[in-house]
């Protein structure tokens, strides 16, 4: 019986990770663009700058987490949007467009989803640029567990 239990555990460990509310930090530890200062980050017009996440990178992220792609059932829809290949450390805080900083996050999961994390990322950027928190503290709020930071700024969803 013990051997069967150990075999089942090994099988579970060999399966691809599944993204949920937060990424698997072994797969997505978070990376930042080196040499980018607070002042530079605060002067960039986010959304108008160039993004460097390719279709090939998105495919790799979905595979890394065991998804078949954006049409995977785990990509719970919210309207027409399903999954976002999200940055763990947001671009607005100097997060890198690299595989180790990306993970699939659904829009339609409840209560924690990509919409709430995007709202928090914008707030952390504003707080950091205003000098209320340090760049490193803002980044750590996303890496440690963005849901806790969301609760701190907005309460429960």
MOKA-V577027 format. One record per residue. RES is the residue in one letter. OMEGA is omega in whole degrees, -180 to 180 (none if undefined). Layout:
res->RES omega->OMEGA
res->RES omega->OMEGA
This chain:
res->X omega->179
res->X omega->180
res->X omega->178
res->X omega->178
res->X omega->179
res->X omega->178
res->X omega->178
res->X omega->177
res->X omega->179
res->X omega->178
res->X omega->179
res->X omega->180
res->X omega->-178
res->X omega->179
res->X omega->177
res->X omega->178
res->X omega->176
res->X omega->177
res->X omega->176
res->X omega->178
res->X omega->180
res->X omega->-179
res->X omega->172
res->X omega->-175
res->X omega->174
res->X omega->179
res->X omega->-176
res->X omega->-179
res->X omega->-178
res->X omega->177
res->X omega->-180
res->X omega->175
res->X omega->-176
res->X omega->175
res->X omega->-179
res->X omega->-178
res->X omega->176
res->X omega->-178
res->X omega->178
res->X omega->180
res->X omega->-177
res->X omega->-179
res->X omega->-179
res->X omega->175
res->X omega->-176
res->X omega->-176
res->X omega->177
res->X omega->178
res->X omega->-177
res->X omega->178
res->X omega->-175
res->X omega->175
res->X omega->-175
res->X omega->175
res->X omega->178
res->X omega->178
res->X omega->179
res->X omega->178
res->X omega->180
res->X omega->179
res->X omega->179
res->X omega->179
res->X omega->-179
res->X omega->-179
res->X omega->176
res->X omega->178
res->X omega->176
res->X omega->-179
res->X omega->-177
res->X omega->178
res->X omega->178
res->X omega->179
res->X omega->178
res->X omega->176
res->X omega->-176
res->X omega->-176
res->X omega->169
res->X omega->-172
res->X omega->-180
res->X omega->-179
res->X omega->-178
res->X omega->-180
res->X omega->172
res->X omega->169
res->X omega->-168
res->X omega->173
res->X omega->175
res->X omega->170
res->X omega->-172
res->X omega->178
res->X omega->180
res->X omega->175
res->X omega->177
res->X omega->178
res->X omega->-176
res->X omega->172
res->X omega->-178
res->X omega->-179
res->X omega->-177
res->X omega->177
res->X omega->-175
res->X omega->178
res->X omega->179
res->X omega->179
res->X omega->-178
res->X omega->175
res->X omega->-171
res->X omega->178
res->X omega->-176
res->X omega->-2
res->X omega->-175
res->X omega->-178
res->X omega->-176
res->X omega->-180
res->X omega->-180
res->X omega->180
res->X omega->177
res->X omega->178
res->X omega->179
res->X omega->-180
res->X omega->178
res->X omega->179
res->X omega->180
res->X omega->177
res->X omega->180
res->X omega->180
res->X omega->-180
res->X omega->-179
res->X omega->177
res->X omega->180
res->X omega->-180
res->X omega->177
res->X omega->178
res->X omega->177
res->X omega->-179
res->X omega->179
res->X omega->179
res->X omega->179
res->X omega->-178
res->X omega->177
res->X omega->178
res->X omega->-177
res->X omega->-176
res->X omega->175
res->X omega->-174
res->X omega->-180
res->X omega->177
res->X omega->178
res->X omega->178
res->X omega->179
res->X omega->-179
res->X omega->-177
res->X omega->-172
res->X omega->-173
res->X omega->-180
res->X omega->180
res->X omega->none
